[in-house]
Structure formats: structure tokens, C-alpha cells
Amino acid sequence: MATNIGPLHLKNPVMTASGTFGYGQEYAAYVDLNKLGAVVVKGLSLKPRPGNPPPRIMETAAGMLNAVGLQNIGVEAFLTEKLPFLRRFDTKVIVNIYGETYNEYAKVAQKLSSAEGIHALEVNVSCPNVKKGGLSFGADPKAAARVTRAVKDATSLPVIVKLTPNVTDIAAIAEAVEEAGADAVSLINTLAGLSVDIRTRRPHLKNVTGGLSGPAIKPVALRMVWEVARRVSIPVIGIGGIMTAEDALEFLIVGAKAVQVGTANFVNPLATVEIIEGMRQFLTALKIKNINEIIGTFQP
């Protein structure tokens, strides 16, 4: 079940998706974190952020809209209050980061880089819920590349760049960050969406728009992962509507080296470990000895 994401070795290819698993401790009563390939923690900024005002979550057909707005405790509080707990476990810890300027990205990366127990950084250039930073960085190849270089220059940790689907050609963004030094890419982040209250004729979310996630986006995510995996040589991590082992295996077959499980955690806190076990059972049934044997075996 082991796989490598660049220099990062994982015991299995199943991670949590940032923003859906808190800082790990919130799920530790339900999930043995030691069983996970990696825990990807909630996105961190240089300073604490309150996020958007409520209502900021809305259930949709086969998914959900969220406009949480990257609420977080800030990098300093994470290092003192959250990271010590994660060090107890034999699992990789990946910290998702973001900033509103290139310098902020670099500063966050620098603060995390010397901390014991952090194994990689995931750079969020793609969140559609903030008015500065996110979308503009992730939608422009040059800006995405510049963020990547700023983070790479500030850290010796592996750097994963998380891509937005809200672009014309996601593979072009992937190529740009690969050239800038990214060790891997993860995709997709949420799709921009809207939900309307027909009685008030107003949006259900205070922020008006939000990010769509869940099973509804899986076909889009799968197609984008396939496109990117054909265009870059660095590892690709698949995200988007993964609820079952079968879903996860689809992403591996089209070229992902690992997957992240997100919205499923809200429905079923045990989703990640159930997916890992389901994948193991699948390999056993087909007498496949190494999960890497199925990665990239898609035959269009």
C-alpha cells in the first residue's frame, strides 16, 4: 500500500483533505491517525483569521457549498497548541498554507519549516472563498509559479501545490508550478457555486458564493486529474468527491499517486480508514501485490 509523493514516503495513499479534518485532534476519538497515509491540516495563515460570517455552509444535491473563508488559528498557535498532539502519531503531517501576498506565503512556510513533526507543505493557491490571494494566484500560471518559488525558497520541506478547478486549463497551471519547483500537485479544490433561497430571493450563503465539494464534483475532478497526470512528471494527488474505496481507486487508475478524502469525513468520520481497508481488500481479491501496479493504468 506504500507510495511516494516525491521525497515524501506514505504508508498508504490515503490522506485527509485540508479543511475537512480540523487539525487532526478533532477526529482522533474516531479514527486511529496511525492508519492514515497523511493528515493534511486545516489551512494556516500568518495571523489568525475569523473567516466569513454565517450562514456559510449549505447542503446541495450530492454535496455541499462552503464559504467558511479559511478560518484558522494562525501559524504560531498551531505550532504551540496543535502540532505537539500530532507528533504522538506515526503518520505524516502535511500543513496547508496560504497568504494574501507572495511574502506572506514565504513567511508562513519559513515559520513551519524548522518545526519537528511537519513532513510537507501544501500551498493553497486556489480557494475561491477569499477576495484576495487565492483565486487570482491560482488562476494565473505566472502568479502560481511565483508563489511556488517563494515557498520553495523559504523551506526545505516537500512542497505540494493545490490547484483550483476554476480555470480554463488546469494542466497549464500544473506545468507552471512544476517548472517553478513544486514537488507535487493536488487537485481539485472546490468549484465555485451558488445556492438561492427562492422565498427571499437571496443567497443561502452570507458570502453569496461558496465552494462546491462532495460526490457531485467527482467526475470533474477525475477528468482534471487525468489531464494533469498526462502533462506533468511530478506526482499528482487526487481530490474531489471520494466517498469509497472504488472512488479512490478510480483516481489512482487515471494517474494519481495518492488521494485526499474531504467531504466524506463530515458524513462518516470513519471514511478514511474504511477507504484504506476497501482498497486493501480490492488488491487482495485481484492478487495485486503493490498498489503502484494500478497507478496510471487507465486505457482511454
Kinemage of the C-alpha trace (Angstrom):
@kinemage 1
@onewidth
@group {chain A} dominant
@subgroup {mainchain}
@vectorlist {calphas} color= white
{ca met a 1} P 0.000 0.000 0.000
{ca ala a 2} L 3.012 2.301 0.312
{ca thr a 3} L 3.553 5.115 -2.169
{ca asn a 4} L 5.871 8.076 -2.621
{ca ile a 5} L 4.930 11.684 -3.273
{ca gly a 6} L 8.272 12.978 -4.438
{ca pro a 7} L 10.576 12.689 -1.406
{ca leu a 8} L 7.610 12.035 0.904
{ca his a 9} L 7.049 8.349 1.757
{ca leu a 10} L 3.493 7.351 2.737
{ca lys a 11} L 2.462 4.024 4.265
{ca asn a 12} L -0.676 4.157 2.107
{ca pro a 13} L -2.080 6.618 -0.452
{ca val a 14} L -4.993 7.963 1.639
{ca met a 15} L -4.779 11.426 3.192
{ca thr a 16} L -7.313 13.779 4.690
{ca ala a 17} L -8.214 16.904 2.743
{ca ser a 18} L -7.436 20.264 4.275
{ca gly a 19} L -10.383 21.977 5.929
{ca thr a 20} L -12.339 18.754 6.464
{ca phe a 21} L -10.350 17.156 9.298
{ca gly a 22} L -9.597 20.112 11.558
{ca tyr a 23} L -6.085 19.890 12.974
{ca gly a 24} L -6.340 16.114 13.374
{ca gln a 25} L -7.202 16.114 17.062
{ca glu a 26} L -10.900 16.661 16.339
{ca tyr a 27} L -11.137 13.233 14.670
{ca ala a 28} L -8.689 11.299 16.855
{ca ala a 29} L -11.509 9.868 19.019
{ca tyr a 30} L -12.992 8.204 15.929
{ca val a 31} L -10.033 7.484 13.654
{ca asp a 32} L -6.671 5.910 14.503
{ca leu a 33} L -4.468 8.545 12.912
{ca asn a 34} L -1.643 5.976 12.727
{ca lys a 35} L -3.568 4.200 9.958
{ca leu a 36} L -3.611 7.198 7.618
{ca gly a 37} L -1.104 7.898 4.893
{ca ala a 38} L -1.052 11.526 5.998
{ca val a 39} L -3.057 14.100 7.906
{ca val a 40} L -3.436 17.360 5.994
{ca val a 41} L -4.411 20.018 8.497
{ca lys a 42} L -6.710 22.996 8.104
{ca gly a 43} L -5.135 25.845 6.115
{ca leu a 44} L -2.917 28.207 8.096
{ca ser a 45} L -2.215 31.878 7.564
{ca leu a 46} L 0.372 34.145 9.153
{ca lys a 47} L -2.177 35.611 11.588
{ca pro a 48} L -5.421 34.127 12.968
{ca arg a 49} L -8.414 34.565 10.687
{ca pro a 50} L -12.100 34.608 11.753
{ca gly a 51} L -13.421 33.532 8.355
{ca asn a 52} L -16.668 34.656 6.767
{ca pro a 53} L -19.865 35.448 8.699
{ca pro a 54} L -22.588 32.762 8.826
{ca pro a 55} L -24.506 31.203 7.266
{ca arg a 56} L -21.517 29.717 5.499
{ca ile a 57} L -22.379 26.066 4.817
{ca met a 58} L -25.218 24.811 2.628
{ca glu a 59} L -26.108 21.237 1.712
{ca thr a 60} L -26.642 20.672 -2.008
{ca ala a 61} L -27.591 17.723 -4.188
{ca ala a 62} L -24.785 15.173 -3.707
{ca gly a 63} L -22.543 17.702 -1.996
{ca met a 64} L -22.187 20.929 -0.059
{ca leu a 65} L -21.316 24.571 -0.551
{ca asn a 66} L -18.992 26.175 1.947
{ca ala a 67} L -17.878 29.756 2.384
{ca val a 68} L -16.043 29.303 5.679
{ca gly a 69} L -13.401 31.692 4.406
{ca leu a 70} L -10.258 29.939 5.644
{ca gln a 71} L -10.936 30.467 9.341
{ca asn a 72} L -7.863 29.355 11.306
{ca ile a 73} L -5.845 29.917 14.473
{ca gly a 74} L -2.708 31.194 12.749
{ca val a 75} L 0.682 29.583 12.357
{ca glu a 76} L 2.065 30.458 15.811
{ca ala a 77} L -0.893 28.962 17.680
{ca phe a 78} L -0.722 25.844 15.514
{ca leu a 79} L 2.918 25.286 16.417
{ca thr a 80} L 2.322 25.622 20.164
{ca glu a 81} L -1.217 24.249 20.566
{ca lys a 82} L -1.840 21.681 17.811
{ca leu a 83} L 1.417 20.260 16.491
{ca pro a 84} L 2.511 18.630 19.797
{ca phe a 85} L -0.576 16.392 19.657
{ca leu a 86} L 0.152 15.308 16.077
{ca arg a 87} L 3.716 14.343 16.999
{ca arg a 88} L 2.314 11.431 19.034
{ca phe a 89} L 1.319 9.565 15.894
{ca asp a 90} L 3.226 7.569 13.319
{ca thr a 91} L 1.746 9.367 10.355
{ca lys a 92} L 2.906 12.087 8.045
{ca val a 93} L 1.721 15.627 8.803
{ca ile a 94} L 1.171 17.971 5.875
{ca val a 95} L 0.383 21.599 6.633
{ca asn a 96} L -1.772 23.535 4.200
{ca ile a 97} L -0.751 27.207 3.951
{ca tyr a 98} L -1.923 30.352 2.219
{ca gly a 99} L -1.280 34.059 2.108
{ca glu a 100} L -2.556 37.237 0.540
{ca thr a 101} L 0.872 38.235 -0.778
{ca tyr a 102} L 3.914 36.324 -2.027
{ca asn a 103} L 5.797 37.442 1.072
{ca glu a 104} L 3.103 36.045 3.369
{ca tyr a 105} L 3.323 32.634 1.747
{ca ala a 106} L 7.089 32.656 2.268
{ca lys a 107} L 6.828 33.766 5.901
{ca val a 108} L 4.331 31.042 6.794
{ca ala a 109} L 6.490 28.431 5.078
{ca gln a 110} L 9.582 29.647 6.884
{ca lys a 111} L 7.921 29.510 10.315
{ca leu a 112} L 6.771 25.934 9.759
{ca ser a 113} L 9.965 24.616 8.205
{ca ser a 114} L 12.041 24.301 11.348
{ca ala a 115} L 9.292 22.644 13.405
{ca glu a 116} L 9.677 18.982 14.299
{ca gly a 117} L 6.869 16.754 13.074
{ca ile a 118} L 5.922 18.541 9.839
{ca his a 119} L 6.709 16.482 6.760
{ca ala a 120} L 5.467 18.618 3.854
{ca leu a 121} L 3.635 21.827 2.950
{ca glu a 122} L 0.559 22.069 0.749
{ca val a 123} L 0.244 25.501 -0.826
{ca asn a 124} L -3.314 26.714 -1.320
{ca val a 125} L -3.348 28.972 -4.357
{ca ser a 126} L -6.905 28.044 -5.162
{ca cys a 127} L -9.533 28.792 -2.563
{ca pro a 128} L -12.490 30.581 -4.207
{ca asn a 129} L -13.837 31.970 -0.929
{ca val a 130} L -11.428 34.823 -0.296
{ca lys a 131} L -11.368 38.102 -2.120
{ca lys a 132} L -7.585 38.493 -2.042
{ca gly a 133} L -4.913 35.912 -2.829
{ca gly a 134} L -6.481 32.522 -3.567
{ca leu a 135} L -8.302 32.723 -6.875
{ca ser a 136} L -6.042 35.302 -8.528
{ca phe a 137} L -2.873 33.383 -7.659
{ca gly a 138} L -4.258 30.010 -8.722
{ca ala a 139} L -5.873 31.185 -11.931
{ca asp a 140} L -2.708 32.695 -13.428
{ca pro a 141} L 0.223 30.410 -14.335
{ca lys a 142} L 2.806 33.135 -13.702
{ca ala a 143} L 1.367 34.048 -10.299
{ca ala a 144} L 1.058 30.385 -9.276
{ca ala a 145} L 4.660 29.800 -10.301
{ca arg a 146} L 5.835 32.833 -8.352
{ca val a 147} L 4.064 31.617 -5.191
{ca thr a 148} L 5.657 28.202 -5.662
{ca arg a 149} L 9.119 29.687 -5.979
{ca ala a 150} L 8.582 31.903 -2.920
{ca val a 151} L 7.628 28.884 -0.809
{ca lys a 152} L 10.398 26.667 -2.213
{ca asp a 153} L 12.953 29.338 -1.391
{ca ala a 154} L 11.660 29.529 2.188
{ca thr a 155} L 11.600 25.814 3.035
{ca ser a 156} L 13.465 22.549 2.658
{ca leu a 157} L 10.227 20.569 3.059
{ca pro a 158} L 8.477 18.960 0.081
{ca val a 159} L 6.045 21.427 -1.497
{ca ile a 160} L 2.660 20.329 -2.857
{ca val a 161} L 0.671 22.947 -4.755
{ca lys a 162} L -3.130 22.633 -4.504
{ca leu a 163} L -4.796 23.711 -7.737
{ca thr a 164} L -8.095 25.421 -8.442
{ca pro a 165} L -10.541 23.923 -10.971
{ca asn a 166} L -11.952 27.374 -11.707
{ca val a 167} L -9.670 27.906 -14.700
{ca thr a 168} L -9.722 27.230 -18.440
{ca asp a 169} L -6.707 24.899 -18.484
{ca ile a 170} L -5.724 23.418 -15.119
{ca ala a 171} L -2.871 21.447 -16.683
{ca ala a 172} L -1.210 24.702 -17.758
{ca ile a 173} L -1.172 25.831 -14.118
{ca ala a 174} L 0.249 22.440 -13.105
{ca glu a 175} L 3.027 22.757 -15.675
{ca ala a 176} L 3.875 26.245 -14.424
{ca val a 177} L 4.237 25.187 -10.783
{ca glu a 178} L 6.198 22.088 -11.793
{ca glu a 179} L 8.665 24.297 -13.643
{ca ala a 180} L 8.852 26.551 -10.579
{ca gly a 181} L 9.961 23.623 -8.417
{ca ala a 182} L 6.813 22.059 -6.948
{ca asp a 183} L 7.392 18.508 -5.713
{ca ala a 184} L 3.762 17.521 -6.378
{ca val a 185} L 0.333 18.950 -7.162
{ca ser a 186} L -3.018 18.204 -5.522
{ca leu a 187} L -6.344 18.745 -7.250
{ca ile a 188} L -9.069 19.734 -7.289
{ca asn a 189} L -10.085 22.345 -4.780
{ca thr a 190} L -13.767 23.282 -4.678
{ca leu a 191} L -15.752 24.510 -7.671
{ca ala a 192} L -17.305 27.965 -7.319
{ca gly a 193} L -21.067 27.660 -6.784
{ca leu a 194} L -24.234 29.443 -5.704
{ca ser a 195} L -27.478 28.498 -3.968
{ca val a 196} L -30.617 30.678 -3.908
{ca asp a 197} L -33.459 30.874 -1.383
{ca ile a 198} L -36.488 31.164 -3.680
{ca arg a 199} L -38.681 32.663 -0.930
{ca thr a 200} L -36.383 35.552 -0.051
{ca arg a 201} L -34.669 35.594 -3.464
{ca arg a 202} L -31.379 35.916 -1.630
{ca pro a 203} L -28.343 33.626 -1.483
{ca his a 204} L -28.299 30.913 1.181
{ca leu a 205} L -24.703 31.859 1.989
{ca lys a 206} L -23.839 35.222 3.502
{ca asn a 207} L -20.790 35.330 1.221
{ca val a 208} L -23.157 34.805 -1.774
{ca thr a 209} L -20.933 32.202 -3.453
{ca gly a 210} L -19.117 29.239 -1.987
{ca gly a 211} L -17.024 26.225 -2.857
{ca leu a 212} L -18.844 23.108 -4.057
{ca ser a 213} L -17.490 19.755 -2.850
{ca gly a 214} L -18.716 16.190 -2.466
{ca pro a 215} L -19.746 13.416 -4.882
{ca ala a 216} L -21.259 15.915 -7.328
{ca ile a 217} L -17.790 17.104 -8.367
{ca lys a 218} L -16.071 13.708 -8.702
{ca pro a 219} L -16.420 13.332 -12.500
{ca val a 220} L -14.949 16.810 -12.995
{ca ala a 221} L -12.114 16.115 -10.558
{ca leu a 222} L -11.364 12.768 -12.155
{ca arg a 223} L -11.151 14.317 -15.613
{ca met a 224} L -8.847 17.086 -14.405
{ca val a 225} L -6.543 14.675 -12.563
{ca trp a 226} L -6.279 12.587 -15.730
{ca glu a 227} L -5.439 15.684 -17.793
{ca val a 228} L -2.801 16.910 -15.341
{ca ala a 229} L -1.180 13.489 -14.847
{ca arg a 230} L -0.545 13.324 -18.600
{ca arg a 231} L 1.082 16.762 -18.678
{ca val a 232} L 3.421 16.757 -15.666
{ca ser a 233} L 6.099 14.394 -14.407
{ca ile a 234} L 5.701 15.238 -10.705
{ca pro a 235} L 3.255 13.218 -8.561
{ca val a 236} L -0.436 14.106 -8.652
{ca ile a 237} L -2.748 13.817 -5.631
{ca gly a 238} L -6.421 13.361 -6.492
{ca ile a 239} L -9.190 15.143 -4.582
{ca gly a 240} L -12.903 15.539 -5.200
{ca gly a 241} L -15.945 13.585 -4.081
{ca ile a 242} L -14.092 10.499 -2.858
{ca met a 243} L -16.521 8.590 -0.636
{ca thr a 244} L -15.492 4.948 -1.143
{ca ala a 245} L -12.513 2.758 -1.959
{ca glu a 246} L -13.848 2.449 -5.500
{ca asp a 247} L -13.783 6.240 -5.872
{ca ala a 248} L -10.192 6.379 -4.632
{ca leu a 249} L -9.099 3.606 -6.975
{ca glu a 250} L -10.538 5.479 -9.962
{ca phe a 251} L -8.227 8.395 -9.206
{ca leu a 252} L -5.199 6.117 -8.932
{ca ile a 253} L -6.032 4.398 -12.213
{ca val a 254} L -6.140 7.724 -14.094
{ca gly a 255} L -2.735 8.669 -12.720
{ca ala a 256} L -2.922 9.976 -9.149
{ca lys a 257} L -0.234 8.653 -6.791
{ca ala a 258} L -2.394 9.341 -3.737
{ca val a 259} L -5.789 10.763 -2.801
{ca gln a 260} L -7.314 13.094 -0.243
{ca val a 261} L -10.694 12.438 1.386
{ca gly a 262} L -12.677 15.558 2.252
{ca thr a 263} L -16.440 15.995 2.432
{ca ala a 264} L -16.869 12.280 3.233
{ca asn a 265} L -15.401 12.986 6.687
{ca phe a 266} L -18.437 15.120 7.558
{ca val a 267} L -20.828 12.311 6.618
{ca asn a 268} L -18.804 9.458 8.062
{ca pro a 269} L -15.880 10.170 10.422
{ca leu a 270} L -14.505 6.699 9.642
{ca ala a 271} L -14.442 7.284 5.872
{ca thr a 272} L -10.651 7.404 5.536
{ca val a 273} L -9.920 4.134 7.332
{ca glu a 274} L -12.808 2.392 5.580
{ca ile a 275} L -11.408 3.509 2.223
{ca ile a 276} L -7.943 2.217 3.121
{ca glu a 277} L -9.369 -1.178 4.118
{ca gly a 278} L -11.543 -1.323 1.000
{ca met a 279} L -8.539 -0.640 -1.207
{ca arg a 280} L -6.564 -3.359 0.561
{ca gln a 281} L -9.383 -5.848 0.037
{ca phe a 282} L -9.559 -4.936 -3.651
{ca leu a 283} L -5.839 -5.545 -4.144
{ca thr a 284} L -6.037 -8.855 -2.294
{ca ala a 285} L -9.009 -10.047 -4.330
{ca leu a 286} L -7.200 -9.302 -7.599
{ca lys a 287} L -3.889 -10.654 -6.255
{ca ile a 288} L -2.176 -7.323 -6.838
{ca lys a 289} L 0.869 -7.192 -4.563
{ca asn a 290} L 1.694 -3.497 -4.877
{ca ile a 291} L -0.760 -0.636 -5.229
{ca asn a 292} L 1.639 1.143 -7.571
{ca glu a 293} L 0.838 -1.549 -10.150
{ca ile a 294} L -2.564 0.057 -10.824
{ca ile a 295} L -1.467 3.703 -10.828
{ca gly a 296} L -1.765 5.235 -14.286
{ca thr a 297} L -3.181 2.084 -15.912
{ca phe a 298} L -6.165 3.886 -17.447
{ca gln a 299} L -6.832 2.849 -21.063
{ca pro a 300} L -8.965 5.501 -22.812
